[in-house]
């Protein structure tokens, strides 16, 4: 499956699908906050790293791709699963970038100013994500 950016997909998404993402993301974040209050900020912070809207987004990606194929008279279930799989792979690669960002912040925050830390952590995020993408393409 070829990965591409399709801005027109924004128009295909219904208002209630955005609501599902918003509610699910909010619930996951609130749950992480409650757990942080009970078990401390370290445990809560780990849970906040969970991509809160990914499960809702993956199901919507699958649904939209399936519907697009069905409008063309084809059975779209396989294509929908493939699209959701590509979305999941992208989320995993983004997680690698997030880990790089977090590691740089953890290491630099006590040593340099917040702006320098943020700038270098952002560069690390971009570099790690791009490297992960390049490695994925080669493998």
N, C-alpha and C positions, 0 to 999 in steps of 0.2 A: 504494500500500500504506500502510495506517495504522500508525504506530509506536505500540506499547503495551508496558507492562510486564506480564509474565505470570509471577508467582512460581511457578505450578504447573509451569513448565518444569523447575525444579530436580528435581522428582520424575521427570521423563521421562529425565533424563540418567543413563546407566549409569556404573558405577564406572570402567570401562575408558576411557570418554570423558574423564573427569577425568584419568586417568593419562596419556592421550595429550597433553592440554594441558600437564600438569605436565612431562612428559619433553621435549616440544618446546620449551617455554619455558626449561627448564633448559639444553638444548643450545644454544639461541641465545645465552643469557646467558653460558654457558661459552665459546662461540666468541668472543664479544665480549671476554671477559677475556683469552683467549689472544692475540687481535689487539692488545689494549691493551698487553700485556706486550711484544710484539714491536715495535709501531709507536708506542707512547706513549698516554697517557691521553686526549688530544684525539680521536684516531681511535677508540679504544675507547668513549669516551663517546658519540660519534655513533652507533655501532652499538647501544649500550644503549638508545637512544631508539626503536629498532625495536620495534613492538608484538609481543613474542615469541609470545604465544599467539593472535594474530589469525588466522593461516592455519588452525590447528586449529579455532578457534572458528567461523570462517566455514563450513568444511565440515560441522561438526556442526549449525549453524543450518540449512543447506540440507537436510541429512538429516532432521532433526526435522520441519521444515515439510512436506517431501515426504511423509513417513510419516503426518503428521496428515491431509493431504488424501486420501491413499490409503485410510486407514481409513474415510473418508466415501464411498468408491467413486469418487473423482475421480483424474485423473492429476495428480500434484502437482509435477512437475519444474519447470514454469514458476514456480509459487508459491515453490518452494524457492530458485530462482535469485534471485527478487525479494527474498526475505527475506535472503539472503546479501548482496545489493547494498545493502539498507538498513543492514545491519550494517557493511558497508565504509564507507558514507557516514558513519555514526556514528563509526567509527574515525578517519576523516579529520578530522572536526570536532573530535574529541578531540585529534588531533595539532596542530591550530591552538592549542587551549588549552595543550597541552604546550609549544609554542614560546613562547607568551606567558609561561608560568611560568619557563621557562629564561632568557628574555631579562631578566625582572625580577630573577631571582637573580644573573645575570651582572653586571647593572648595580649592584644594591644591596649584594651581599655584601661588597665591600670598604669600604662606606661606613657601614653600620648593623649592629645586632646580628642574630644569627641568627634570633631569634624575630620580629623586625619584618620581616626579609627573607622568612621563610616565610609570614607572614600576608599581606603585600602580594602575594607571588607567587601565593598561593592565590586571592586576590581577582582577580588578573589572569587566572588560569586560568578561573575561573568566568565572569568578564565576557567574555573572548574566546570561550569555548565558547558562551555564551548568544547573543552577538552573531552568531556564525557560524550558529547554529541559526535565528535570526530572519531573517537574510539568506537562508538556504537556503529557508525557508518562503515568502519574498516572490518569489524567483526562480523 
